[in-house]
Amino acid sequence: MENNEKKVSAEVTENTDKKAKKTKSKKKKTLVIILCILLAFFLFVGGFAIWYVNDKLNRIDYETEQTTIAPNQEFIDDELLDFAEMDDATGNTFKEILKNWATNGGEKMSSKTVLNVLLIGSDASSTEPGRANITDKGNTDVMMLVSIDKANKKIKLVSFMRDSYTYMDQFDSYAKLNAACANGGAPFLVETIENDYKIEIDGYALVDFDSFRDVIDVLGGVQVEVPKYVANHLTNKKDGVFPSGNALLNGDQALMFCRVRHSDADGDVSRVGRQRQVVNALIDKCKNASLSEINEVFDVILANVRTNIPKKDILSYATKAVTEGWAKYEISEITMPTPDARYGYSSKATAWIWVVDYPLVAQKLQLELYGNTNIKLSEDRKTAITVMGGYVSKNTTDE
């Protein structure tokens, strides 16, 4: 771990948030690789014969766990249901606060007009030495919730930061969020996020990084702007000179560019920005791809997807994506936790983590997804951040 992360302070955290705003993409339609491919697939299959669609969907590895959406309840236009209000859970110590909130039994919000799917990028690999065939054991560097709001014709993309420190109820233990999948699989990651943010997630889709590399190579690489300092850092980490400037990156190079975080003082914040930069380039490349290239992309990605969403539901979503014009929905991005609800911290016991004010970010996310919240926060409440000695400005705005 880099020394600058070990010496983090409230001042560094403030600078971190400023840098995060600078690295935020000007484009709003930025997705992780799995979102790009899956949404493109939904739109692509609409005009093809059923036999072709079934052949493609048969390549997916379907998990046995079912989604929480009943077949006759998909996107039914109704008002948001009433939910019992909950107060923020507190405690005397940092870990007590995290555990009390995750296990307080507060009702998780949902709506029949909103579909929430968690898209997961695992660092497991079938080719990388030491990580072969460990899809269930890989850490998750990409965790993005895709929330499709049919009533308001909007898509919200919620990126969860990998270093968010959290309580994991299934194991009665504490760890970074990106370790949840490695310890208990994708369903456990879903459960952990639901407990922290008090929302219901209807399904998940998981891919490993081999898919990321292969898709980019199929499309002939992606064109991105690589800062000189990042290129220098990657050159030191890998044999050969990493390209800088406006560079055409192949699959391996693009993956390195997306995964590196020790080249920046703000670590994961800048890495999220680089991921969005690559996906922007990937989307642009897909727009001009030939049918044969798109077909090959589908074969690569779908063969490496693991999901608990049944095939019949995917077919239903694909149909709705075409008939209801999902591609025209307004797309916006959110990073969780927000700058005013996270505090950078480092110690021998926890390494680098984000200390998170979960009641605050849960309230924020509920409002973003549903326009309503069942969380009440007292003005003088004790938070995980205040216990750890951080300072939160009430005037700080979201990313």
Secondary structure as UniProt FT lines:
FT   HELIX           3..6
FT   HELIX           10..23
FT   HELIX           33..45
FT   TURN            46..47
FT   HELIX           50..57
FT   TURN            58..59
FT   STRAND          61..62
FT   HELIX           71..73
FT   TURN            74..75
FT   STRAND          86..87
FT   HELIX           94..102
FT   TURN            112..113
FT   STRAND          114..122
FT   TURN            129..130
FT   TURN            132..133
FT   HELIX           135..137
FT   STRAND          140..149
FT   TURN            150..153
FT   STRAND          154..160
FT   TURN            162..163
FT   STRAND          164..168
FT   HELIX           169..171
FT   STRAND          173..176
FT   HELIX           177..179
FT   HELIX           180..184
FT   HELIX           186..197
FT   STRAND          203..208
FT   HELIX           209..218
FT   TURN            219..220
FT   STRAND          222..226
FT   HELIX           228..237
FT   STRAND          245..249
FT   HELIX           251..259
FT   TURN            262..263
FT   TURN            265..267
FT   HELIX           268..287
FT   HELIX           291..302
FT   TURN            303..304
FT   STRAND          306..307
FT   HELIX           311..323
FT   TURN            324..325
FT   HELIX           326..328
FT   STRAND          330..336
FT   HELIX           339..341
FT   STRAND          342..347
FT   TURN            348..350
FT   STRAND          351..356
FT   HELIX           358..370
FT   STRAND          375..376
FT   TURN            379..380
FT   HELIX           384..388
FT   TURN            394..395
//
